[in-house]
Amino acid sequence: MSVLSSTAGPAARPTTDAAPIADAPRPPRRRRRSSIGHPRITPYLFLLPTIVLFLGFKLYPYLSAFWTSLTSNIGGVITFVGLDNYARLLQDPLFYTALGNTALILVVQVPLMLGLGIVLSVAFNSLLLKGRGFFRMAYFVPIVMGLVAYGILFSALFDSSAGIVNEILGYVGIGPIPWLVDPFWAKISIVLAMTWHYTGQNAIIYLAQLQSIPGELYEAAQVDGANAWQRFRNVTLPGLRPALLLTVILSTIGTLQLFDEPYVLTNGGPDNATLTVGMYLYQNGFKYFDFGYASAIGYALTVIIAVVSLIQFRLFRERTPKPVSPKKPASPKKSMSTKEKTR
């Protein structure tokens, strides 16, 4: 009994002489990432080469050309003249001649080229055409040829004395045409050369857009009794709107900057009949070394291109119909008043 009573007492308290528990091992400290490898900075590092190239080869030339347009080389000394070059531009009849020639070629050549491009794209997309791949490649090949190379080619074709075109026309009883020496026919030569060179490119762009139009739209139109012209007008042309906007703006910009074709074919002649704004800029800058006036012409052309492109963009953009608000029901007071009036 004594043994049981001695063991049944309260539990013994721990003594203070026990050894302390060892601390748990701490996790190793993570090294801080350098700022170069930070996720927020990494995209800018990838963009840095492009940004540097843009600043060095795009933005700096633009700013330098604008500053040059405000200066003039007087006696070998660059002198700040303010807006004198722009005031001179507004009073220069030769600039208006070049601008008129450029606008005339634009109005004639761009619709002709884009119209042919649409017709060719519809033909390339037709299942009735055999060997579509060959024709697509054949019409796209001219765009691969260099501008100067195809200019020399057309200068040989349109030569007034020994050109192949006049020789072929002679077989059908048409006399020799002064393609490159007559003001009217010189413009026609440039229009024909540009149309041959760029039509295939626009046709391929239209073809890519045509292939994105759902075939169910044509089937539904055919079920509704639409003929081929109605399907083209109501399905094909609306589906081509994005490609039309792209090609119209790019073709307009390219034609307003026209230089290679008149330079190689006619050198701006005869009697400045094919002088374009691009050629006039080149003559002032690299023939007369009047870089201030040439820079002013370049900036004036930039403003013209921006205005024309903005107008085209507003004309060709898709217009979303305005939502029609539901009509509110007439209030009972108004209806009672109307009834009283009828009484």
Secondary structure as GFF3:
##gff-version 3
##sequence-region A 1 343
A	DSSP	alpha_helix	2	7	.	.	.	ID=ss1
A	DSSP	three_ten_helix	35	37	.	.	.	ID=ss2
A	DSSP	alpha_helix	42	54	.	.	.	ID=ss3
A	DSSP	pi_helix	55	59	.	.	.	ID=ss4
A	DSSP	alpha_helix	60	69	.	.	.	ID=ss5
A	DSSP	beta_strand	71	74	.	.	.	ID=ss6
A	DSSP	beta_strand	77	80	.	.	.	ID=ss7
A	DSSP	alpha_helix	84	90	.	.	.	ID=ss8
A	DSSP	alpha_helix	93	125	.	.	.	ID=ss9
A	DSSP	alpha_helix	132	144	.	.	.	ID=ss10
A	DSSP	alpha_helix	147	157	.	.	.	ID=ss11
A	DSSP	alpha_helix	164	171	.	.	.	ID=ss12
A	DSSP	alpha_helix	183	210	.	.	.	ID=ss13
A	DSSP	alpha_helix	215	223	.	.	.	ID=ss14
A	DSSP	alpha_helix	228	231	.	.	.	ID=ss15
A	DSSP	pi_helix	232	236	.	.	.	ID=ss16
A	DSSP	alpha_helix	237	239	.	.	.	ID=ss17
A	DSSP	alpha_helix	241	256	.	.	.	ID=ss18
A	DSSP	alpha_helix	260	265	.	.	.	ID=ss19
A	DSSP	alpha_helix	277	282	.	.	.	ID=ss20
A	DSSP	pi_helix	283	287	.	.	.	ID=ss21
A	DSSP	alpha_helix	291	316	.	.	.	ID=ss22
A	DSSP	alpha_helix	332	342	.	.	.	ID=ss23
###
